């Protein structure tokens, strides 16, 4: 008897799917908060738009989303809860996934793209 591990395509999500789910979950968790920083909401909306239109690789969108949310949190002193902080960390890890390397050529600020 021999054990063979089967990789189910349904079980393994693509980087695109993972980034989309994280951005969507973050957006849905903060959009209802009346006092949350509108810049962060705008960044997440723009990231979702780019993911839908597939205008750039998901790793780039993940990296730019992380950068813009960190900048907004530093300048506006809005704080993410633990769940969204974990999501942001997951986006950071996905931005470096599959050996993807990117340069700053192209749209650099998700806030101004919306």
Buried (B, 14 or more C-beta within 10 A) or exposed (E): EEEEEEEEEEEEEEBBEBBBBBBBBBBEBBEEEEEBBEBBBBBBBBBBBBBEEEEBBBBBBBBBBBBBBBBBBEEEEBEBEEEBEEBBEBBBEBBEEEEBEBEEEEBEEBBEBE
